[in-house]
Amino acid sequence: MLIYLSFSVLSFAIIIFSVDRAIDYYSFATIEKKMMGQADMYELSFREILAKYERSSGNGPIADVPRSALERLKASSKEVRIYDSNQKLLGLAVDGIIINDDSPQIFPENIKNALKGNYAYTVTDSKLMYVAVPIQDMYYQHVYVFEFVEDVSYFYDIMDQIRTILFAGAVGFLVLTTFSSLFIARNTTKPIKYLLGATEKFAKQQFHQVQLNRKDELGMLASGLNRMGIQLNDYIQHQKQFVSNVSHELKTPLAAIRGFSQYLYEGESNDAELRKIYYHLINESDRLTQLINELLLLSRFDKAGSDEIGKEQTELSEITDHVVAEMRSKAENKGITLEFKPGKPAFVYVNPLLLSHAIANILDNAIKYSNSDARISIETFIRQKEAVVQISDQGIGIDEDEIDLVQERFYRAKNSNAAKGSGLGLSMCKEIVEKFAGSLTIESKINEGTTASIVLPLFHMLQE
């Protein structure tokens, strides 16, 4: 906004300057045209006198010509002068009075240009305009120069007044434009920001009604967002309800399949192939049971509002330490070393059980996708006003193009066949963390490892 306003002010200043220069130019051109008109009249009068004497004498200019011309034209201007072809002053009259002994200011360049047949003028600092007019005899020779002086200070006074009015109007217009622009921008950007915030809430599945009482395009957009929000909310709720119902329905028969498979596996001692098949059925049943349990947890989590989760002030290092202790035996069975580095005590406002589940899920992924004899680093620390849990492994990594995708439900990376999984773990972690106004960030390189960070707003901090 400030950039556009600055550009407008600069453009307006350039326009005002150009208009001011144009007024100066065309106004002075008008004065110049007026002076040239007067010069033509004075030249005509002077040449009439000269022609009269030439006819009477027949021998060219007469000595009385300058005096006669001065007598006739002395009152025509503030000051008049007559020069001969040698640039000598022959006569001078000021305010209609002939002066015989004076040394007036003379501009030789004006006289020289006039003797070449050109009108010439000079404007002094005192706002006096000296106009030199060439006078020709009957042989078209420039024998005299008639110079008259006009006071053009009135012109500059008018110009100053016009300039004052122009600048005052420009400042007023600029102030009015600035406030109008700010008012219009505020009234335009405010609803746009409101609609932008609504779309961001929609992205987080927070479908609150968009209230914008306008009848223009923004009002139509708000109505469209409301309709879209209602449809999306209905769709998502139906989808969640469907998943929840199917998960409940599958849980009982799956438990029966698992039980019969276990019975068959333990009872078969003769056929090794059948035992292998029964064992595979048990593993698949366990995998499906884990998937259904995660779906049911997601379903309950989706239905619960932010205020229904049961948040409390919790020290982050303690939760992380508890999770690491529970997962240590699983890591050691695979020959993986867990290194926990607790930072300064940092308190966050979360549900301890859900946050523990999120940390455990990420740590479980790090163990599953790491090779034997690897090290997994777990750290908690404070960064500005945020508390961070960072888990870094030396595993198979995730392709850069898949980092965002693996945080979606049921998506598994292309190289994830190294371990079993449902594709719900990271998406569940992300949703849990976002319920607590936090975020999940993942950095990874193929065959080098992955670093996952849970970032939460800091609720309270204790200094050591």
N, C-alpha and C positions, 0 to 999 in steps of 0.2 A: 504493500500500500504506500509506504513512504517513497519507494522508488518511483512509482507512477506519479505521486504528488510532486516529487522533485522534478521529474521530467516535464510535468505540466507547467510548473512555475518557471522553469528554464525556457520552455517554448513560449510562454506568455511574455517573459522578459524580452526575448528576441523580437517578438512581434511588436511590443511597445517601442523598443529601440528603433526598429525599422520604420514604424509609423512616425515617430518623432523626427527621424532623418528625412522622411518623405515630406512632412509638413514644412520643415526648414527649406528643403530644396524647392518645392513648388511655390511656397510663399515668397521666397527670395526671387524666384523666377518671375513672379507677378510684379514685384517691386522693380526688377530690372526692366521688364517690358514697359512699365509706366515711365521709368526714367528715359528709356529710348524714345518713347512717344514725345516726351517733353523736349528731348534733344533734337528731334526732327522739327518741332515747331520753332525752337530757337535758331536752328540752322536756317530755316526758311526765312525768318525775320532778318537774320544777319545778312543773308544773300540778297534780300530785297534792297537793303541799304547799300550793299556793295554794288549791285547792278545799277542803282540810281546814279551813284557817283561815276561808275564806268561809262554810262551813257552821256553824262554831262561833260566829262573830261576827255573821254576817248583815249586816254593814255594809261589805262590800268588803274590799280588801287590808288586812292587818295589818302593823304595823311589824316584827314578828318573822319575817315571811315570808322576806326576803332572807337573814337569819342562818340560819334553819332550812334553806333551800335550799343555802346555802353549806356548812353542816355535812354535809349528805347528799352533796353533789357535789364536795367539795373534793379528794377523792382520785381523781376520775374522769379527770383530765387533768393535764398538767404545770402548767397554771395556769388558774384559773377566775375569772371576774369577773361581778358583777351590777350593772346600771345601772337607774336609774329612767327614767320617761318624759321627764325633763328632761336626760338624758344624764349624770346625776351618778353617780359611782362609789359604790355602796353597800357593796360587799364585795369582798375580794380574797383568794385562797388560792394559794400557790405550793408545789408538791410536797407537797400535802396539809396545809399549815400555813396557818392564817388569819393574815393580816397586816393590822394596823390602820392603820399609818402608813407609807405608801409612795406614790411618785408614778410609777406604771408608764406605759409608752408606750401611748398611746390613739390609736385610729384613728376620729375623729369620723364619717367617711363610713360606716364599717361600722355604727356605732350608729344613725345617722340612717336608713340603709336598712333596718335591722332593725325600727325603730319604725314603718316603713311596711308591715311584714308580710313582708319578704323575708329570706331567708338571705343573709348577706354574709360575705366572707372576704378576707383580705390575706395575702400571703406576703412576708416580709421577706428582706433579704440574708443574714441569719443562718439562713435556712431554717426559720423559725418560721411556722406558719400560724395566724392569728387568725380564729376563726369566730364570728360574732355570730348569736344565735338569738332571734327575737321570742317573748315570752310574753304570752298573752292572759288576761284575767280572764273572769268569767262573763258579762260584757256584751260580749265580743269586742273589748275595747279592749287595745291594746298598752301594758301598764303597766310591764313590765320587759324588759330585754335580758340574756340570759345569754350570756356570751362565754367560750369555752374556747380554750386555746392548745395546739397539737400540734407536736412537733418532727418535721418531714418531711425532715430531712437524709438519713435512710436511703434515702428514695426517690431523691434526687439521686445518692447514692453508687451505688445500684443502676443508675441510668440511666447514670452515667459508666462503670461496668463494662461494661454492655451496649454502650454506644457504643464503648468501647475494643475489645471483642471484634468488634463489627460492622466497625469500620474496619480492624482487623487482618485479619479475614477478607476484607474487600473488597480490601485491598492484595494479600493473598496470591492471591486469585482473579484480580485484575487482572494480576499478574505471570505467573501460570500461563496466563491467557488470552492475554497478549501473546506469551509464548514458544510457546504452542501454535499461535497464529495465524501467527507467523513460520515455525514448523516446517512447518505445513500449507501455507502459501503458497509456501514454498521448494520443498517436494516437489511442489507442484501446478504452479507456474510454470516450474520448471526443465525438466520434460519438454515443456511447451508451447513454451518458447523453443527447445528442441532441435528440436521438430517444425516450428516456424516457420522455423528456419534450414535445415531439410531442404527445405521448400517453396521457399525462396529459391534454394537450390542447384538444385532441379529447374527453376526458371525460367531458370537459366543453363545448363541441359542438363548438369548434373553429377549424375548419377543414382547416388549412393552409397547403400548399403543403410542403412535406418533401423533402428537397434538400440535397442529399448526393451522391456525385459523386464517387462512389466506385463500383467495379465489384465483390466484394467478398460477403460473406453471409450477411454482414451488409447492403450492397447496395441492395441485394435482399429483405431484411426486409424492407428497406425504400420504395422500390417500392410497396411491399405488403401493407404497411401502407397507401401509397397514394391511392391505389385502394380501400382499405377499407374506407378511409376517404371520397372519392367521393361517394361511395355507401351509406354510413351512412348519409352523408349530403343530398343526393337526397331523401333518405327515410324519414328523419326527415322533410325536407321541404315539401314533398308531404303530410306527416301526418299533419303538421301544417296548410297547405293550405286547406286540407280536413276539419279539425276541424273548421277553420275560415269560410269556405263556408257553412258548415252545420249550424253553429251558426247563420250566417246571414239569412239563409233560414228559420230557426225555429223562429226567433225573431218576425216576423210579424204575422204568424198564432198563436203563443203563446199569443201575445198581444190580438188577437181577442178572443181566448178561455178565457182569463182572464176577458175581458170585458163582454162577454156573461154570464160567471159564476157569475160575480158581479151583472149583471142585473137580472138574475134568482133568486139569493140569496135575493136581495132587494125586488123582486116582489112576492116571495112566503111567505105567511103569514098563510096559512091553514095547510100545511103538515110539521110537525117538522122533519120527516125523510128526506124529500126532501131538506129542509133548511140545514140540517146537511151535506148532500151530496154536495150541492152547496158550502157550506163553505169549505169543504175539497178540492173541485176543485180549489177554490181561493187560498188556501194555497199551493197546489201543483204547481199551475201556478206561484206563487211568487217564490217558490223554484227553479223551472226550469228557470225562468227569471234571478234570481241571478246567477245560474250556467252558463247560456249563456253569461251574462255580464262578468263574470270572465274568461270564455273561450275567449271572444273577447279581453279582456284586455291582457291575456297571448299571444294571437296571435299577437297583436300589439307590445307587449314587446319583443317577440321572433324575430320579423322582424327588430326591431330597433337595431343598433349597439351601442357599448359603447359610441361613440362620438355623437350619435344622441339622447341620453336620455335627454340632457339639464341639466348637472350637474353644481352645484355652491357651493360656500363655505357657509355652513349652521351650525348654532349652535345647537347641538344635544338636549340640555335640552329644548330649546324653542319649537322644533318640538314635543318632547315627551309631554311637558306640554299642548300643543294645542290638541293633541290626547286624553290625559286623560280627559281634560275638555269636549270634545265632547262625550266621552263614560261614563261620570260620571252618567248621568241621567239613562242610560240603566242599569248600575250596581245598582243604588239606587232602581230602580223598582223591582229588585230581592233581595234587602236587603243586597247587597254586598258593602263593604267599599273599596275605592281605596285610597292607601297611596302613594303619589309621593314624592320621595326624590331626588331633583336635586343635582348633584355634581358640581365640578368646571366646568366653561365654557369650552366646547371642540368643536372645529370646524372640520367638516368633509366635504368631497367633494362629494355631492350626489344630486339627484333630490329630492327636498323637498316633492313633492306630492307623489312620489313612496315610499319614505321612510316612510312617514306618513301612507300610505296604509299598509305597512308591519307591522309597530308597532300596528296599529289599528286592524289588523287581528289577531295578537298574543293576544292582550288584549281582543278581542272579544271572542276568544277561552277560555281564562282564565275565563271570565264571564259565558259563556255558560256551562262550565263543572265544575263550583263551586257551592256548595250548598248555601242556604240562610244564611245570617249572617256571611259569610266568609270574609276574608280580602285578598286583592290582593296588593302586594307591587311592585311598579315600581321605579327603580333607574337608574340614569345615573352617570357614573364615568369614570375616566381615569385609565387605567392599562398599565403601561409602555408607549408604543407608540400607544396604541389603545384606542378608545372610545367605551364604552359599554352601551347598554340599556338592563337592566335585569328585567324581569317580572316574579314574583313568585306568584303562587296561592296555594290554599288549596283544590284543586279539586280531581277528581276521579283518576288522574294520568294515566300514559301510561306504559304498560309492557315493560321491558328492551329490549326484543327481537323485539319490534315494533318501537323503537325510530327512527331508520334509515328509516323504511318503511313509517312512517307517513309523511316524507318529500318528498315522491314521489307523483306524480299526481294521483288523484282519490282514493288513499288508505285511508281508515278510520280504526281506531283502533277497536279492537273487542268490547271494552266497550264504544264506542262512540254513542250508540243508545240513550243515555241520552239527546242528543240535535241533531237538524238537521244540516246537513252540506253537502258540495259537495265533500270534499276530495281534494280540490284545494288550500285551504288557506295557509297551511304551505309550500307547494311546491312553491307557488307564492312568499311567503316571502323569501324563500331560494334563488330563482332565482333573485329577486330584490337585495338582499344583495350581492350576488356574482357578480352582474353587477358593484357594487361599490367596488370590491376587498375585500369584507368582508366575514363573515361566520355566520351561524346560528347554535348555539349549544343548545341541549335540555338535561336536566337532570330530571328524573322523577321516582316516586315510586307509585305503585298502592295504592290508598286510602290515600295517604299522600300529593300529590300535584306535580306540575311541575314547573320547572324553565327554561325559555327560554331566551337566551341571543343573542342579535344582536351585533356582534363585527365588528367594522369598523376601517380602518387605520386613525390615527390622522392627520388631515391636518394642524391644527394650534392650539395652546393652549395659553390661557391668564392666567397669574398668578394673584391671588388675591392680 
